[in-house]
Amino acid sequence: MYYKNMEIKDQFQITFTSQEYDLIQEVFSFAYSMDFEEHHDEQIFNSAWDKISNAEHQIKFEESK
């Protein structure tokens, strides 16, 4: 049931490989160096960068075939 005063919040969960994670960190560093956050919401940019920088790192071991 939907109520008028309800606030909808959504979340996403993404899993990166080490190489993909390195790339996204490089993209954020490049965007920062180009003053990207000055042209967009600085708080959202910083929040997203903090989440990338502090991402939970899990290492999984799988048997080779």
MMTF fields as JSON, N, C-alpha, C and O atoms, coordinates in Angstrom:
{
  "mmtfVersion": "1.0.0",
  "mmtfProducer": "UNKNOWN",
  "numBonds": 259,
  "numAtoms": 260,
  "numGroups": 65,
  "numChains": 1,
  "numModels": 1,
  "chainsPerModel": [1],
  "groupsPerChain": [65],
  "chainIdList": ["A"],
  "bondAtomList": [4, 2, 8, 6, 12, 10, 16, 14, 20, 18, 24, 22, 28, 26, 32, 30, 36, 34, 40, 38, 44, 42, 48, 46, 52, 50, 56, 54, 60, 58, 64, 62, 68, 66, 72, 70, 76, 74, 80, 78, 84, 82, 88, 86, 92, 90, 96, 94, 100, 98, 104, 102, 108, 106, 112, 110, 116, 114, 120, 118, 124, 122, 128, 126, 132, 130, 136, 134, 140, 138, 144, 142, 148, 146, 152, 150, 156, 154, 160, 158, 164, 162, 168, 166, 172, 170, 176, 174, 180, 178, 184, 182, 188, 186, 192, 190, 196, 194, 200, 198, 204, 202, 208, 206, 212, 210, 216, 214, 220, 218, 224, 222, 228, 226, 232, 230, 236, 234, 240, 238, 244, 242, 248, 246, 252, 250, 256, 254],
  "bondOrderList": [1, 1, 1, 1, 1, 1, 1, 1, 1, 1, 1, 1, 1, 1, 1, 1, 1, 1, 1, 1, 1, 1, 1, 1, 1, 1, 1, 1, 1, 1, 1, 1, 1, 1, 1, 1, 1, 1, 1, 1, 1, 1, 1, 1, 1, 1, 1, 1, 1, 1, 1, 1, 1, 1, 1, 1, 1, 1, 1, 1, 1, 1, 1, 1],
  "groupList": [{"groupName": "MET", "atomNameList": ["N", "CA", "C", "O"], "elementList": ["N", "C", "C", "O"], "formalChargeList": [0, 0, 0, 0], "bondAtomList": [1, 0, 2, 1, 3, 2], "bondOrderList": [1, 1, 2], "singleLetterCode": "M", "chemCompType": "L-PEPTIDE LINKING"}, {"groupName": "TYR", "atomNameList": ["N", "CA", "C", "O"], "elementList": ["N", "C", "C", "O"], "formalChargeList": [0, 0, 0, 0], "bondAtomList": [1, 0, 2, 1, 3, 2], "bondOrderList": [1, 1, 2], "singleLetterCode": "Y", "chemCompType": "L-PEPTIDE LINKING"}, {"groupName": "LYS", "atomNameList": ["N", "CA", "C", "O"], "elementList": ["N", "C", "C", "O"], "formalChargeList": [0, 0, 0, 0], "bondAtomList": [1, 0, 2, 1, 3, 2], "bondOrderList": [1, 1, 2], "singleLetterCode": "K", "chemCompType": "L-PEPTIDE LINKING"}, {"groupName": "ASN", "atomNameList": ["N", "CA", "C", "O"], "elementList": ["N", "C", "C", "O"], "formalChargeList": [0, 0, 0, 0], "bondAtomList": [1, 0, 2, 1, 3, 2], "bondOrderList": [1, 1, 2], "singleLetterCode": "N", "chemCompType": "L-PEPTIDE LINKING"}, {"groupName": "GLU", "atomNameList": ["N", "CA", "C", "O"], "elementList": ["N", "C", "C", "O"], "formalChargeList": [0, 0, 0, 0], "bondAtomList": [1, 0, 2, 1, 3, 2], "bondOrderList": [1, 1, 2], "singleLetterCode": "E", "chemCompType": "L-PEPTIDE LINKING"}, {"groupName": "ILE", "atomNameList": ["N", "CA", "C", "O"], "elementList": ["N", "C", "C", "O"], "formalChargeList": [0, 0, 0, 0], "bondAtomList": [1, 0, 2, 1, 3, 2], "bondOrderList": [1, 1, 2], "singleLetterCode": "I", "chemCompType": "L-PEPTIDE LINKING"}, {"groupName": "ASP", "atomNameList": ["N", "CA", "C", "O"], "elementList": ["N", "C", "C", "O"], "formalChargeList": [0, 0, 0, 0], "bondAtomList": [1, 0, 2, 1, 3, 2], "bondOrderList": [1, 1, 2], "singleLetterCode": "D", "chemCompType": "L-PEPTIDE LINKING"}, {"groupName": "GLN", "atomNameList": ["N", "CA", "C", "O"], "elementList": ["N", "C", "C", "O"], "formalChargeList": [0, 0, 0, 0], "bondAtomList": [1, 0, 2, 1, 3, 2], "bondOrderList": [1, 1, 2], "singleLetterCode": "Q", "chemCompType": "L-PEPTIDE LINKING"}, {"groupName": "PHE", "atomNameList": ["N", "CA", "C", "O"], "elementList": ["N", "C", "C", "O"], "formalChargeList": [0, 0, 0, 0], "bondAtomList": [1, 0, 2, 1, 3, 2], "bondOrderList": [1, 1, 2], "singleLetterCode": "F", "chemCompType": "L-PEPTIDE LINKING"}, {"groupName": "THR", "atomNameList": ["N", "CA", "C", "O"], "elementList": ["N", "C", "C", "O"], "formalChargeList": [0, 0, 0, 0], "bondAtomList": [1, 0, 2, 1, 3, 2], "bondOrderList": [1, 1, 2], "singleLetterCode": "T", "chemCompType": "L-PEPTIDE LINKING"}, {"groupName": "SER", "atomNameList": ["N", "CA", "C", "O"], "elementList": ["N", "C", "C", "O"], "formalChargeList": [0, 0, 0, 0], "bondAtomList": [1, 0, 2, 1, 3, 2], "bondOrderList": [1, 1, 2], "singleLetterCode": "S", "chemCompType": "L-PEPTIDE LINKING"}, {"groupName": "LEU", "atomNameList": ["N", "CA", "C", "O"], "elementList": ["N", "C", "C", "O"], "formalChargeList": [0, 0, 0, 0], "bondAtomList": [1, 0, 2, 1, 3, 2], "bondOrderList": [1, 1, 2], "singleLetterCode": "L", "chemCompType": "L-PEPTIDE LINKING"}, {"groupName": "VAL", "atomNameList": ["N", "CA", "C", "O"], "elementList": ["N", "C", "C", "O"], "formalChargeList": [0, 0, 0, 0], "bondAtomList": [1, 0, 2, 1, 3, 2], "bondOrderList": [1, 1, 2], "singleLetterCode": "V", "chemCompType": "L-PEPTIDE LINKING"}, {"groupName": "ALA", "atomNameList": ["N", "CA", "C", "O"], "elementList": ["N", "C", "C", "O"], "formalChargeList": [0, 0, 0, 0], "bondAtomList": [1, 0, 2, 1, 3, 2], "bondOrderList": [1, 1, 2], "singleLetterCode": "A", "chemCompType": "L-PEPTIDE LINKING"}, {"groupName": "HIS", "atomNameList": ["N", "CA", "C", "O"], "elementList": ["N", "C", "C", "O"], "formalChargeList": [0, 0, 0, 0], "bondAtomList": [1, 0, 2, 1, 3, 2], "bondOrderList": [1, 1, 2], "singleLetterCode": "H", "chemCompType": "L-PEPTIDE LINKING"}, {"groupName": "TRP", "atomNameList": ["N", "CA", "C", "O"], "elementList": ["N", "C", "C", "O"], "formalChargeList": [0, 0, 0, 0], "bondAtomList": [1, 0, 2, 1, 3, 2], "bondOrderList": [1, 1, 2], "singleLetterCode": "W", "chemCompType": "L-PEPTIDE LINKING"}],
  "groupTypeList": [0, 1, 1, 2, 3, 0, 4, 5, 2, 6, 7, 8, 7, 5, 9, 8, 9, 10, 7, 4, 1, 6, 11, 5, 7, 4, 12, 8, 10, 8, 13, 1, 10, 0, 6, 8, 4, 4, 14, 14, 6, 4, 7, 5, 8, 3, 10, 13, 15, 6, 2, 5, 10, 3, 13, 4, 14, 7, 5, 2, 8, 4, 4, 10, 2],
  "groupIdList": [1, 2, 3, 4, 5, 6, 7, 8, 9, 10, 11, 12, 13, 14, 15, 16, 17, 18, 19, 20, 21, 22, 23, 24, 25, 26, 27, 28, 29, 30, 31, 32, 33, 34, 35, 36, 37, 38, 39, 40, 41, 42, 43, 44, 45, 46, 47, 48, 49, 50, 51, 52, 53, 54, 55, 56, 57, 58, 59, 60, 61, 62, 63, 64, 65],
  "secStructList": [7, 7, 7, 6, 6, 7, 7, 7, 7, 7, 7, 7, 7, 7, 7, 7, 7, 2, 2, 2, 2, 2, 2, 2, 2, 2, 2, 2, 2, 2, 2, 2, 2, 6, 6, 2, 2, 2, 2, 1, 7, 2, 2, 2, 2, 2, 2, 2, 2, 2, 2, 2, 2, 6, 7, 7, 7, 7, 7, 7, 7, 7, 7, 7, 7],
  "xCoordList": [0.843, 0.0, 0.899, 1.898, 0.552, 1.315, 0.608, -0.591, 1.377, 0.851, 1.446, 2.586, 0.685, 1.122, 2.445, 3.275, 2.651, 3.83, 5.016, 5.993, 4.941, 6.043, 7.164, 6.924, 8.378, 9.547, 10.14, 10.389, 10.358, 10.898, 12.397, 12.863, 13.147, 14.606, 14.989, 14.513, 15.841, 16.301, 17.806, 18.501, 18.297, 19.717, 20.11, 19.29, 21.399, 21.94, 23.153, 23.885, 23.357, 24.55, 25.236, 24.611, 26.522, 27.287, 28.509, 29.121, 28.865, 30.071, 31.071, 30.766, 32.267, 33.337, 34.449, 34.677, 35.142, 36.405, 37.458, 37.185, 38.639, 39.71, 40.035, 40.249, 40.072, 40.385, 39.29, 39.593, 38.033, 36.917, 36.936, 36.671, 37.249, 37.33, 38.443, 38.255, 39.6, 40.703, 40.291, 40.63, 39.562, 39.105, 38.16, 38.307, 37.192, 36.217, 36.899, 36.509, 37.905, 38.667, 39.417, 39.483, 39.976, 40.69, 39.727, 40.07, 38.53, 37.521, 37.134, 37.026, 36.927, 36.574, 37.717, 37.476, 38.953, 40.101, 40.199, 40.469, 39.979, 40.017, 38.899, 39.127, 37.696, 36.564, 36.855, 36.552, 37.441, 37.782, 38.82, 38.708, 39.833, 40.892, 40.367, 40.972, 39.247, 38.64, 37.536, 36.726, 37.509, 36.529, 35.089, 34.186, 34.875, 33.535, 32.56, 31.41, 33.036, 32.128, 31.695, 30.683, 32.428, 32.006, 30.824, 30.076, 30.653, 29.575, 28.345, 27.297, 28.484, 27.383, 27.281, 28.04, 26.377, 26.188, 27.425, 27.667, 28.196, 29.452, 29.219, 30.019, 28.138, 27.854, 27.598, 28.072, 26.861, 26.584, 27.861, 28.116, 28.668, 29.945, 30.83, 31.367, 30.986, 31.842, 31.304, 32.078, 29.994, 29.388, 29.655, 30.003, 29.487, 29.734, 31.206, 31.531, 32.098, 33.53, 33.913, 34.722, 33.351, 33.616, 33.178, 33.875, 32.03, 31.544, 32.453, 32.706, 32.939, 33.879, 35.178, 35.702, 35.698, 36.97, 36.898, 37.889, 35.738, 35.581, 34.809, 34.24, 34.797, 34.026, 34.508, 35.698, 33.565, 33.889, 34.588, 34.082, 35.748, 36.543, 36.467, 36.885, 35.943, 35.849, 36.718, 36.703, 37.461, 38.277, 37.674, 37.477, 37.385, 36.807, 37.79, 38.414, 37.922, 38.8, 37.95, 37.024, 38.278, 37.57, 38.584, 39.706, 38.171, 39.049, 39.242, 38.282, 40.476, 40.761, 40.383, 40.47, 39.961, 39.613, 40.754, 40.641],
  "yCoordList": [-1.166, 0.0, 1.244, 1.29, 2.214, 3.458, 4.571, 4.8, 5.243, 6.373, 7.676, 7.694, 8.75, 10.049, 10.505, 11.076, 10.27, 10.789, 9.823, 10.04, 8.773, 7.815, 8.372, 9.028, 8.097, 8.488, 7.22, 6.245, 7.241, 6.068, 6.24, 7.254, 5.26, 5.26, 3.94, 2.872, 4.033, 2.811, 2.676, 3.657, 1.464, 1.171, 0.173, -0.595, 0.21, -0.726, -1.414, -0.815, -2.649, -3.373, -3.882, -4.532, -3.586, -3.965, -4.746, -4.415, -5.765, -6.525, -6.279, -6.494, -5.824, -5.568, -6.586, -7.111, -6.867, -7.589, -6.582, -5.383, -7.042, -6.131, -5.133, -3.952, -5.606, -4.719, -3.667, -2.505, -4.058, -3.113, -2.089, -0.907, -2.55, -1.65, -0.622, 0.563, -1.076, -0.16, 0.883, 2.06, 0.44, 1.36, 2.416, 3.602, 1.995, 2.955, 3.953, 5.119, 3.506, 4.437, 5.445, 6.628, 4.978, 5.875, 6.883, 8.054, 6.428, 7.321, 8.406, 9.576, 8.029, 9.016, 9.998, 11.196, 9.514, 10.401, 11.383, 12.567, 10.892, 11.755, 12.796, 13.978, 12.352, 13.287, 14.367, 15.539, 13.975, 14.949, 15.945, 17.147, 15.439, 16.32, 17.299, 18.346, 16.964, 17.844, 18.721, 19.299, 18.815, 19.636, 19.222, 20.059, 17.942, 17.43, 17.769, 18.129, 17.65, 17.889, 19.341, 19.638, 20.251, 21.65, 21.881, 22.843, 21.013, 21.169, 20.334, 20.456, 19.5, 18.649, 18.758, 19.505, 18.043, 18.095, 17.512, 16.306, 18.378, 17.966, 16.914, 15.989, 17.046, 16.101, 14.699, 13.713, 14.605, 13.298, 12.706, 11.511, 13.538, 13.064, 12.51, 11.41, 13.269, 12.836, 11.58, 10.705, 11.484, 10.297, 9.055, 7.996, 9.202, 8.065, 7.676, 6.489, 8.663, 8.37, 7.688, 6.76, 8.131, 7.49, 6.026, 5.162, 5.755, 4.378, 3.498, 2.343, 4.046, 3.29, 3.061, 1.947, 4.107, 4.006, 3.046, 2.396, 2.956, 2.13, 0.836, 0.241, 0.417, -0.777, -2.013, -2.177, -2.86, -4.126, -5.025, -5.248, -5.538, -6.381, -7.831, -8.152, -8.68, -10.104, -10.892, -10.637, -11.833, -12.698, -14.096, -14.652, -14.652, -15.989, -16.92, -16.564, -18.106, -19.113, -20.183, -20.726, -20.471, -21.516, -22.527, -22.178, -23.763, -24.814, -24.693, -24.494, -24.815, -24.764, -26.087, -27.142, -26.016, -27.255, -27.731, -28.761],
  "zCoordList": [0.0, 0.0, 0.0, 0.718, -0.779, -0.892, -0.123, -0.281, 0.699, 1.458, 0.922, 0.459, 0.983, 0.467, 1.067, 0.359, 2.327, 3.015, 3.006, 3.723, 2.21, 2.144, 1.278, 0.264, 1.697, 0.911, 0.309, 1.017, -0.97, -1.661, -1.811, -2.331, -1.362, -1.503, -2.168, -1.782, -3.154, -3.794, -3.621, -3.358, -3.77, -3.622, -4.696, -5.198, -5.034, -6.003, -5.393, -4.605, -5.754, -5.326, -6.581, -7.419, -6.708, -7.887, -7.44, -6.424, -8.176, -7.895, -9.02, -10.193, -8.65, -9.609, -9.467, -8.377, -10.555, -10.473, -10.031, -9.993, -9.701, -9.292, -10.39, -10.12, -11.625, -12.747, -12.942, -13.215, -12.805, -12.935, -11.804, -12.022, -10.602, -9.449, -9.648, -9.373, -10.125, -10.405, -11.444, -11.322, -12.46, -13.507, -12.945, -13.243, -12.137, -11.604, -10.665, -10.616, -9.926, -9.081, -9.946, -9.613, -11.047, -11.959, -12.593, -12.759, -12.944, -13.524, -12.522, -12.888, -11.27, -10.25, -10.026, -9.873, -10.003, -9.834, -10.999, -10.797, -12.212, -13.393, -13.322, -13.578, -12.976, -12.878, -11.847, -12.068, -10.725, -9.685, -10.197, -9.953, -10.909, -11.416, -12.462, -12.692, -13.096, -14.094, -13.484, -14.209, -12.139, -11.417, -11.689, -11.685, -11.924, -12.203, -11.091, -11.347, -9.826, -8.699, -8.613, -7.977, -9.231, -9.234, -10.168, -9.994, -11.149, -12.124, -11.773, -12.407, -10.774, -10.33, -8.817, -8.199, -8.225, -6.772, -6.081, -6.132, -5.442, -4.801, -3.724, -3.577, -2.976, -1.892, -2.454, -1.89, -3.548, -4.152, -4.737, -4.585, -5.408, -5.963, -4.858, -4.983, -3.771, -2.664, -1.994, -1.606, -1.857, -1.252, -2.104, -1.584, -3.416, -4.308, -4.286, -4.264, -4.294, -4.277, -2.964, -2.968, -1.853, -0.561, -0.572, -0.041, -1.171, -1.22, -2.074, -1.733, -3.174, -4.016, -3.257, -3.241, -2.628, -1.904, -0.72, -0.384, -0.093, 1.111, 0.845, 1.761, -0.396, -0.769, -0.013, 0.257, 0.313, 0.966, -0.04, -1.14, 0.335, -0.561, -0.084, 1.029, -0.919, -0.595, -1.567, -2.771, -1.046, -1.887, -1.821, -0.741, -2.992, -3.063, -3.741, -4.741, -3.194, -3.763, -4.423, -3.82, -5.661, -6.396, -6.91, -7.277, -6.927, -7.409, -8.918, -9.661, -9.355, -10.79, -11.424, -10.796, -12.681, -13.387, -14.234, -14.9]
}
